Amino acid sequence: MLGVKDLRPEESKEGNMKPVLAHGIQAMSIGFLVEEASPMVWRGPMVTQALEQLLKNTEWEDVDYMIVDLPPGTGDTQLTLISKNSCERSGHCYNASRHCAY
């Protein structure tokens, strides 16, 4: 959608990832980190843990709104992310302001 599928995130000095920038939008995807031909079958806690690592280990810059696009499913991942990572409780919501959309 952003035309960045062949890009890879750079590593910061702290060892975190820098998001890919396209059209003024910061993007991070598991697709940036694995080969396109590599099959991935993840379920439940694996999906949630991978997404949390992507969010926490990315050095977001001045994010006003964070939109997390997830594949369809039972909603367990969405519910876990909301309960564990409330913008109000985290104080920074992965360096975003208090405006998060999951």
Buried (B, 14 or more C-beta within 10 A) or exposed (E): EEEBEEBEBEEEEEEBBBBBBEEEEBBBBEEBEEEEEEEEEBEEEEBBEBBBEBBEBBBBEEBEEBEBEEEEEEEEBBEBBEEEBEBEEBEEBBBBEEEBEB
